[in-house]
Amino acid sequence: MEAAALLHDVDKLLGPGDPSFGLRHGDGSADWLTRHGHSELARAVANHPVTRMADAEAFRRWSAFATREERIVAYADKRAGPRLEPMATRFAGWRRRYGNFATWDPSTQADVLRRAARLESDVCRAAGVAPEEVRRLRWTGPALTAARMRG
């Protein structure tokens, strides 16, 4: 599951020559992972994007059948970027960086935030922690630093 959480955005690094390039975000990562022998991670990364939360019926179906791993990867995406941050901060950053969230009507934005809060509540309840108790694993910071130095 840690591998899925770390690799869920691999499609953002792909170039036009890669067969997964151009697929919808999440689907591209799932396709790339499958082609590279990690199909067991594909389902957990396919539906993590926040844009998938804009469709009420699709989110309802996903949340009814999502595995624990899928929920955790989707939640991690809503909390972790270069730093672990509250969802409100993360969503504000998305508004600044990407137009799609900012262009949704206020009702859709509110619905997405409500669904994300429900996801957070479900994951934290299952883990027996409050959202403010969620912390990065000790090895995550050094691993990200090492990866940046290599790349």
Secondary structure, 3 states (H helix, E strand, C coil): CHHHHHHCCHHHHCCCCCCCCCCCCCHHHHHHHHHCCCHHHHHHHHCCCHHHHHCHHHHHHHHHHCCHHHHHHHHHHHHECCCECCHHHHHHHHHHHCHHHHHCCHHHHHHHHHHHHHHHHHHHHHHCCCHHHCCCCCCHHHHHHHHHHHC
